[in-house]
Each structure stands twice: as C-alpha cells, then as structure tokens.
Amino acid sequence: MENNMIVQLNVEQLSGLIKKAVEEVLNERKTEKKKIRKQLKKETKLMSREEVEKFLGVSDTTLHNWNKSGELPAQKIGRRVYYNKSDIMAKLSSCQASKKAKVK
C-alpha cells in the first residue's frame, strides 16, 4: 500500500516550488551542455573563433569570409562557432605555400 500525503499549498508556494524545480532542470541542462562542449572540443580538437584568429593572425571578417567561401569550414555547437584543428593546419600550410610561390 502506498503512503500518499495530501498537502495544501497556496498559489505563491506552488509557484515557488515549480520555479525551483524548473531552475534545477535548467541548471542541469546547462552543466550537461558545458560537459558535451568540452568533450567535443577535446575529441575533435576544435578551436573557437577567437583562438583561430589569434593562431592565424587574421581578423574576424577574414575568418567569416573563409567560412562563407568554404576555404575554412566551421561547425556550430549551440550558438558558438568552432573550427577543426586539422582544417586550420591545412589552411595554414596552403597560406605558407602560396607565400613561397609569390616570393619565387
């Protein structure tokens, strides 16, 4: 036999309980998303837009144009944009090769 308990709550108390429960779920989801982002970043060696700008020494506009033209594809995870490190290294070596060709 189950032990059920009937409790009387006023509107403010019920509202507070619902609000607390929703906040807990949202915080859990936020924590899960952060863990997933970190894991994806480690597994696939992704770099953020800011990291790529510093690494390649290019502006945000250049990075956006390369992404738009397909020269350096990006991946969106949520609202954030990431670049695969292997794609970045390929772009770096192609830029260095084009510079060497111009020098000759």
Summary of the structure (lengths in Angstrom):
residues: 104
radius of gyration: 24.2
end to end distance: 88.5
largest distance: 88.5
contacts: 220
relative contact order: 0.10
helix: 68%
strand: 12%
